[in-house]
Amino acid sequence: MKLLLVGINAKYIHSNPAIRILAEYVKRRLPVEPELLECTINQYTDDILRAIYKKQPDVIGFSCYIWNIQMVKAVLPAIRKILPDCTLFAGGPEVSFGSTAFLQENTLDFIIRGEGEIPLTEAMCRLLSGESYEDVRGLTVRLADGRIQENPDADVPDMSEVPFPYAELDSLKNRIIYYETMRGCPFHCQYCLSGGGSKVRFRPLPMVFKELDLFLSQRVPQVKFMDRTFNCNREYAMEIWKYLSEHDNGVTNFHFEMAAELLDEEMVRWLHTVRRGLFQFEIGVQSTNPDTLRAVQRVTLPEKLTPIIRALQKGQNIHLHLDLIAGLPFESYDRFGESYNYVYSLHPDQLQLGFLKLLKGSGLKQKQEEYGLVCRDDAPYEILCTPWLPYSDVLRLKRIEELNELYYNSLRYQRELSFLIERFSSPFRFFESLSGFFEENGFFSAPLAKMDTYTALYRFVREKGLDAERFSWLARYDMFAHEKVKKLPYWLSEGLKPRFHAAIYHFLDQPENRTRWLPEYEDLTDTHQLIRNVHIEVFPFDPRTGADRETALLFSYRRRTLDRNAAVFEITLPV
């Protein structure tokens, strides 16, 4: 019997650990060799159908999430027609809640609710023996007479029995690897599927270490831990962090979803010791409104969070990603602006402005009518309006989110943003004003080319009557900090550099200067070649500090900071 497990990912770089875990779990217990098929939502349905048909499976299972459910629903009717004798099932968070309704609306034989290892194995065992799977726990099944039956919940496996999903990594080169060390979450956040305060089960540490060794030995670029709150157990988290630090390969980055309030001073001091770029922390702030936080059962207020974030940042070695959610109860447009300003003031490496999604099974979904929350009927069930946030304000926040992503999260415009935000009452009001400017000039209608994004800011500066000359020098710094620019925008002059051409050549021609400032370029022995690969710019003021003195800066593109910009050094050019 041929079992095919299908994962339709949001992007090619993603991997689907769920289907891999299920395949390994079944294979270890039954005479079945499951096959895997990974596609993306960007593919044509015909391509996915063709790939499934060529496998000629007897049983097909789909891994369902908010990002792929529409695609799954689109291909199911056709699969039923081209493979009429196939047993079709689905699992995953998008079908685990409301499974009866989903089965009624779609041509499936059964749905696996919750963790699928045990129910799938039992269902496959019944299919192999020709017995009925109608009473298997954890399934919602379509009976022979057409009725839908929701069976009791299944047992969950011990975490030591959950297989490692990546027996081979060659096929996953250049992809993000997702990995779990625990299931469950002790917290009750009402916007989250894990917000039921379920018991946390941990994978034994010896198994974790062995599996992490594989990622490290293969020099995987990034591993994202799927654990909802990685540091909910202090000792467990520290053991893993210490192991990763001790066995660091200098390349692999590890991403964790964190509860910052659970970090103590000792943990923070230790975290300061790890390699820059080894860890990446995602911390959910969501809101600073006390009424909102109470409604969604979040307990951490800004005054407790701020010193922890500041303490982490002192190490300058961990990428910090802070999240906000727009559309939560009791939060208006202006009140959300206060939350945004607070997070912006912390200057995280990434500031994610997301919108509430009323996920099936979440606490807020159950209280949707009570709070008057209106969302889209189709996945991802994103908020349309609330009693505090009309749709017109949602649209305004969408534009701000777009500009936040372009200008803040890209990390390309740091000096320019600082200059601009200082001239507005708050970061939120700046992005609000910039959004209006973009709207008026039609810049939202099509993606801007990279250099055009700088030009748009320059035009904004001119329209607002701000110091365009000073801004242009800051823009020059940001451009060269990000990359070796081949062609400057029309509004940037040659600046001061022409009168320093000979001095720049002489500086780079000196072996002692190369050794001191550019050891990473030792392979470039020709000075002309070196000039083409690094950059020296002379500014009328120091763009890093604002100091009013002529400043020569050297940009090294082979040495990058944590924010992915070039390393910058102040140098003295020969007179």
C-alpha positions in Angstrom: 0.0 0.0 0.0 1.4 3.3 -1.1 1.0 6.3 1.3 1.8 9.8 -0.1 2.1 12.7 2.3 1.8 16.1 0.7 3.1 19.4 2.1 2.3 22.6 0.2 4.7 25.2 1.7 4.4 29.0 1.6 7.9 29.4 -0.1 10.4 27.1 -1.6 13.0 27.9 1.1 10.6 26.4 3.7 10.6 22.8 4.8 7.7 20.7 6.2 8.8 18.8 9.2 5.2 17.4 9.9 5.1 15.1 6.9 8.6 13.9 7.5 7.8 13.1 11.2 4.7 11.2 10.2 6.4 9.3 7.5 9.2 8.1 9.8 6.8 7.2 12.6 4.6 5.1 10.3 7.6 3.5 8.6 9.0 2.3 11.9 5.8 0.5 12.9 4.3 -0.8 9.7 5.5 -2.4 6.4 4.9 0.9 4.6 7.4 3.2 2.9 5.6 6.6 2.8 6.5 9.0 0.1 6.8 12.7 0.4 5.8 15.5 -2.0 6.6 19.1 -1.2 5.2 21.8 -3.3 4.6 25.5 -2.9 1.4 27.7 -3.0 3.0 29.5 -5.9 2.7 26.5 -8.2 -0.1 25.8 -10.6 -2.7 23.3 -9.3 -2.2 21.4 -12.5 1.5 20.9 -11.6 0.6 19.6 -8.2 -2.1 17.3 -9.6 0.4 15.9 -12.1 3.0 15.3 -9.4 0.5 13.5 -7.2 -0.9 11.4 -10.1 2.5 10.2 -11.2 3.1 8.7 -7.7 -0.1 6.5 -8.1 -0.7 6.4 -4.3 -3.4 4.4 -2.5 -3.6 6.8 0.4 -3.0 10.6 0.2 -2.6 12.9 3.2 -2.4 16.7 3.2 -0.7 18.8 5.8 -3.0 21.8 6.3 -2.2 25.3 7.5 -3.7 28.8 7.0 -1.3 29.5 4.2 -2.1 26.5 2.1 -5.7 25.5 2.9 -7.1 27.3 -0.2 -4.7 25.3 -2.4 -5.6 22.1 -0.7 -9.3 22.7 -1.2 -8.7 23.6 -4.8 -6.9 20.3 -5.7 -9.1 17.9 -3.7 -12.1 17.6 -6.1 -9.7 16.9 -9.0 -7.8 14.3 -7.1 -11.0 12.5 -6.3 -11.8 12.4 -10.0 -8.4 11.2 -11.3 -7.7 8.8 -8.4 -11.2 7.7 -7.4 -10.1 4.7 -5.4 -7.7 6.7 -3.2 -8.3 7.2 0.5 -7.9 10.9 1.1 -7.3 12.5 4.5 -6.0 15.8 5.9 -4.3 16.9 9.2 -2.8 20.0 10.7 -4.1 23.0 12.7 -6.3 24.3 9.9 -8.5 21.2 9.9 -8.1 20.0 13.5 -10.7 22.5 14.6 -14.1 22.5 13.0 -13.2 19.1 11.4 -16.8 18.0 11.0 -17.7 21.1 8.9 -14.6 20.7 6.9 -15.3 17.1 6.1 -18.8 18.0 5.1 -17.6 20.6 2.7 -14.7 18.7 1.1 -14.2 15.3 -0.5 -12.1 13.6 2.1 -12.5 10.3 3.9 -11.2 11.4 7.3 -9.4 14.1 9.2 -6.7 13.6 11.8 -7.2 16.1 14.7 -4.2 17.2 16.7 -0.9 15.3 16.8 -1.1 12.8 14.0 1.6 10.1 14.7 -0.6 7.6 16.6 -3.9 8.1 14.8 -2.3 7.9 11.3 -0.4 4.7 12.2 -3.5 3.1 13.6 -5.6 4.1 10.5 -2.9 2.8 8.1 -2.8 -0.5 10.1 -6.5 -0.9 9.6 -6.3 -0.1 5.9 -3.5 -2.7 5.4 -5.5 -5.4 7.1 -8.7 -4.4 5.3 -10.4 -3.5 8.6 -12.5 -0.4 9.2 -10.8 2.7 10.6 -14.1 4.3 11.6 -13.5 4.0 15.3 -9.8 5.1 15.4 -9.3 7.7 18.1 -8.3 11.2 16.9 -10.1 10.9 13.6 -13.2 12.6 12.3 -14.5 10.2 9.7 -17.0 10.0 6.9 -19.1 6.9 7.5 -20.4 4.6 4.8 -23.9 6.1 5.0 -22.4 9.6 4.6 -22.7 10.7 8.2 -19.8 12.4 9.9 -18.4 10.9 13.1 -16.0 12.7 15.4 -14.1 10.1 17.5 -12.6 10.8 20.9 -9.2 12.4 21.0 -6.1 10.2 20.5 -3.2 9.7 22.9 -0.1 11.8 22.2 3.3 10.2 21.7 6.1 10.6 24.2 8.6 13.1 22.8 11.3 10.4 22.8 9.2 8.5 20.3 8.8 11.4 17.9 11.2 10.7 15.0 13.8 13.1 13.9 12.4 14.5 10.6 15.7 15.0 8.7 17.3 11.6 8.0 19.0 13.3 5.1 19.7 17.0 4.5 21.1 17.1 1.0 17.7 17.8 -0.5 17.2 20.7 2.0 20.3 22.7 1.1 19.6 26.5 1.2 16.2 25.9 3.0 15.1 26.9 6.4 15.1 23.9 8.7 12.3 23.7 11.3 13.0 21.7 14.5 11.0 21.1 17.7 12.3 20.1 21.2 8.9 20.4 22.9 5.2 20.4 22.3 2.6 22.3 24.3 2.7 25.8 25.9 2.0 26.8 29.6 0.5 30.2 28.6 -3.0 31.2 27.6 -2.6 33.8 24.9 -6.0 34.1 23.3 -4.9 34.8 19.7 -2.8 31.6 19.6 -3.7 28.0 18.9 -1.4 27.0 21.7 -3.1 29.3 24.1 -4.9 26.6 26.0 -2.2 26.2 28.6 -1.5 22.6 27.5 1.1 20.5 29.3 4.6 20.9 27.9 6.4 17.8 26.9 10.1 17.9 26.3 12.4 15.9 24.0 15.2 14.2 26.0 18.3 16.3 25.9 20.6 13.5 24.7 18.4 13.1 21.6 18.3 16.9 21.1 22.1 17.2 21.2 22.6 14.3 18.8 20.2 15.9 16.3 21.7 19.3 16.7 25.1 17.8 15.9 23.7 16.8 12.5 22.7 20.4 11.7 26.0 21.7 12.9 28.1 19.1 11.0 26.1 19.9 7.8 26.6 23.6 8.4 22.9 24.3 7.9 22.5 28.1 7.5 19.5 28.5 9.8 17.5 26.3 12.2 14.1 27.6 13.4 12.9 26.1 16.7 9.1 25.6 16.4 8.7 25.5 20.2 6.0 28.0 21.2 7.9 29.4 24.2 11.4 27.9 24.1 12.5 29.2 27.5 9.5 28.2 29.5 11.8 25.8 31.3 14.9 27.7 32.3 17.2 24.7 32.9 16.2 22.9 29.7 16.7 26.1 27.6 20.1 26.8 29.1 21.3 23.3 28.5 20.5 23.6 24.8 22.0 27.1 24.5 25.2 26.1 26.2 25.5 23.0 24.0 25.1 25.2 20.9 27.6 27.7 22.1 30.2 25.0 22.9 29.7 23.3 19.6 29.3 26.4 17.4 30.4 25.9 13.8 30.7 29.6 13.2 27.9 29.5 10.5 24.6 28.1 11.7 22.1 30.5 13.2 19.4 29.3 15.6 16.0 31.1 15.9 13.9 30.9 19.1 10.4 32.2 20.0 10.9 33.6 23.5 9.2 35.0 26.5 11.5 37.8 27.5 10.1 38.1 31.0 11.4 34.6 31.8 15.0 35.7 31.3 16.9 36.5 34.5 20.1 38.5 35.0 22.3 35.4 35.1 20.9 34.1 31.8 21.3 37.5 30.1 24.9 37.8 31.3 25.7 34.3 29.9 23.9 35.2 26.6 26.3 38.1 26.2 29.1 35.5 25.8 27.8 33.7 22.7 29.1 34.3 19.1 27.5 37.3 17.4 24.8 35.9 15.1 24.6 32.5 16.7 21.1 33.2 18.2 18.1 35.0 17.0 15.2 35.8 19.4 11.6 36.5 18.5 9.7 38.1 21.3 6.0 38.8 21.2 5.1 42.2 22.7 1.7 42.4 20.8 0.4 45.5 22.6 1.2 47.9 25.5 -2.5 48.6 26.2 -3.3 47.1 29.7 -6.9 46.5 28.7 -5.8 44.7 25.6 -3.3 42.6 27.4 -5.8 41.5 29.9 -8.3 40.6 27.2 -5.8 38.3 25.4 -4.4 37.0 28.8 -0.9 38.4 28.4 0.7 39.4 31.6 3.9 41.2 30.7 3.7 45.0 30.8 6.2 47.3 29.1 7.8 48.4 32.3 8.9 44.8 33.0 9.9 44.1 29.4 12.0 47.2 28.7 15.0 46.5 31.1 15.2 42.9 29.8 15.3 44.0 26.2 17.8 46.7 27.0 20.0 44.2 28.8 20.0 41.7 25.9 20.9 44.5 23.5 24.0 45.5 25.5 25.6 42.3 24.3 25.3 43.4 20.7 25.4 39.8 19.6 21.8 38.6 19.4 19.3 39.5 16.6 16.1 40.7 18.3 12.8 40.4 16.5 9.8 42.1 18.3 6.2 41.5 17.3 3.0 43.6 17.5 -0.5 42.6 16.6 -3.0 45.1 15.2 -6.7 44.5 15.6 -6.8 43.2 19.2 -9.7 44.1 21.5 -9.7 47.6 23.0 -6.9 48.9 20.8 -7.8 51.8 18.5 -5.6 53.3 15.7 -4.1 55.9 17.9 -3.6 53.5 20.8 -1.9 51.0 18.5 0.3 53.9 17.5 1.4 54.1 21.2 2.3 50.4 21.1 4.2 50.9 17.9 6.2 53.9 19.3 7.1 51.8 22.4 8.5 48.9 20.4 10.3 51.3 18.0 11.9 53.0 21.0 13.6 49.7 21.8 15.2 49.7 18.3 14.9 45.9 17.6 16.6 44.5 14.6 13.2 43.5 13.2 9.8 45.1 14.1 7.0 43.0 12.9 3.6 44.7 12.5 1.1 41.9 12.0 -2.6 41.8 11.9 -4.9 39.7 14.1 -5.9 36.4 12.6 -9.0 34.7 14.2 -7.6 31.2 14.0 -9.9 28.2 14.5 -9.5 26.9 18.0 -8.1 30.2 19.4 -9.7 31.9 22.4 -10.4 35.1 20.5 -12.2 33.0 17.8 -14.5 31.7 20.5 -15.1 35.2 21.8 -15.5 36.8 18.4 -19.1 37.9 18.9 -18.5 39.1 22.4 -15.8 41.5 21.3 -17.4 42.3 17.9 -14.4 41.2 15.9 -15.0 41.0 12.1 -12.7 39.0 10.0 -12.4 37.4 6.5 -14.3 34.2 6.0 -11.3 32.6 4.2 -7.9 31.8 5.5 -5.9 33.3 7.1 -9.1 34.9 8.7 -7.4 38.3 9.0 -9.2 41.0 10.9 -11.3 43.5 8.9 -12.6 45.7 11.7 -13.4 45.9 15.4 -15.5 48.3 17.5 -12.3 50.2 18.2 -10.6 49.9 14.7 -12.8 50.5 11.6 -11.8 49.1 8.3 -10.5 52.5 7.2 -8.0 52.5 10.0 -7.0 48.9 9.2 -6.2 50.1 5.7 -4.1 53.0 7.1 -2.2 50.5 9.3 -1.6 48.2 6.2 0.2 51.1 4.5 2.2 51.8 7.6 3.1 48.1 7.9 4.3 48.1 4.2 6.6 51.1 4.8 7.8 49.7 8.1 8.8 46.6 6.3 10.5 48.5 3.4 12.3 51.1 5.4 12.8 49.8 8.9 13.1 46.0 8.6 15.4 46.1 5.5 18.0 47.8 7.7 19.2 49.9 4.7 18.0 53.3 5.8 19.0 53.6 9.4 20.6 57.1 9.3 17.9 58.5 7.1 15.2 57.2 9.4 16.8 58.6 12.5 17.1 62.0 10.8 13.4 61.9 9.7 11.9 60.6 12.9 13.6 63.2 15.0 11.6 65.8 13.0 8.2 64.2 13.8 6.4 63.8 17.0 6.8 60.1 17.0 7.9 57.2 14.7 4.3 56.3 14.1 3.4 59.8 13.0 6.4 59.8 10.7 5.3 56.6 9.0 1.7 57.9 8.9 2.9 61.1 7.1 5.2 59.1 4.7 2.3 56.8 3.9 0.2 59.8 2.9 3.0 61.0 0.6 3.3 57.6 -1.0 -0.4 57.4 -1.6 -0.5 60.9 -3.2 2.4 60.0 -5.5 1.2 56.6 -6.5 4.2 54.8 -5.0 2.1 52.0 -3.5 0.8 50.9 -6.9 4.0 49.1 -8.0 7.2 48.0 -6.2 9.9 50.6 -6.3 13.3 49.8 -7.6 16.0 49.9 -4.9 17.4 53.3 -5.7 14.0 54.7 -6.2 13.2 54.0 -2.5 16.0 56.4 -1.6 14.7 58.9 -4.1 11.2 58.7 -2.7 12.5 59.6 0.8 14.5 62.5 -0.7 11.4 63.8 -2.4 9.5 63.5 0.9 12.3 65.5 2.6 12.1 68.3 0.0 8.3 68.4 0.2 8.4 68.8 4.0 11.0 71.5 3.8 13.6 69.6 5.7 17.4 69.9 5.4 17.8 68.1 2.1 21.6 68.6 1.9 22.2 66.9 5.3 19.7 64.2 4.4 21.6 63.5 1.1 24.8 62.8 3.0 23.1 60.4 5.4 21.5 58.7 2.4 25.0 58.4 0.9 26.2 56.7 4.1 23.3 54.2 4.2 23.7 53.3 0.5 27.4 52.5 0.9 26.9 50.8 4.2 24.6 48.3 2.5 26.6 47.7 -0.7 29.2 49.0 -3.2 26.9 51.3 -5.2 27.7 51.3 -8.9 25.5 54.3 -9.9 24.2 57.0 -7.5 20.7 58.5 -7.9 20.6 61.8 -9.9 20.2 64.0 -6.8 23.4 62.9 -5.2 26.4 64.8 -6.4 30.0 63.6 -6.5 30.4 65.2 -3.1 33.9 65.7 -1.6 35.4 62.5 -3.0 37.0 63.8 -6.2 39.6 65.9 -4.4 40.6 62.9 -2.4 41.1 60.4 -5.2 44.9 60.4 -5.0 44.8 60.2 -1.2 42.4 57.3 -1.3 44.6 55.4 -3.8 47.7 56.1 -1.7 46.0 54.9 1.5 44.9 51.6 0.0 48.3 51.1 -1.6 50.0 51.0 1.7 50.5 47.4 3.0 50.3 48.5 6.6 46.9 50.0 6.0 45.6 46.8 4.3 46.9 44.7 7.2 45.3 46.9 9.8 42.0 47.7 8.2 41.3 45.1 5.5 42.8 41.7 6.4 39.8 40.0 4.9 41.0 41.3 1.5 44.5 39.9 1.6 43.8 38.0 -1.7 43.4 41.3 -3.6 47.0 42.4 -4.1 46.3 44.9 -6.8 45.3 48.3 -5.5 43.0 49.1 -8.4 41.2 45.8 -7.8 40.9 46.6 -4.1 39.4 50.0 -4.8 36.7 48.3 -6.9 35.8 46.0 -3.9 35.8 48.4 -1.0 34.7 52.0 -0.6 36.1 55.1 1.0 33.9 58.2 1.3 34.6 61.6 2.8 31.8 63.3 4.6 31.5 67.0 5.7 30.3 65.7 9.1 30.4 62.4 10.9 27.2 60.6 9.8 27.5 58.2 12.6 27.5 60.7 15.5 26.6 64.0 13.9 29.9 65.6 14.9 30.6 68.6 12.8 34.0 67.6 11.4 35.1 66.3 8.0 35.2 62.5 8.3 36.7 59.8 6.1 35.1 56.4 6.4 36.2 53.0 5.0 33.5 50.4 4.1 34.5 46.8 4.2 31.9 44.5 2.5 33.6 41.3 3.4 33.1 42.1 7.1 29.4 42.5 8.0 27.7 43.7 11.2 24.8 41.9 12.9 22.4 44.1 10.9 24.0 42.8 7.6 25.6 46.2 6.8 29.3 46.7 6.0 31.8 47.2 8.7 32.7 50.9 8.8 36.0 52.3 10.1 37.1 55.9 10.4 40.5 56.5 8.8 42.9 59.3 8.2 43.8 60.1 4.6 47.2 61.5 3.7 47.1 65.2 3.1 
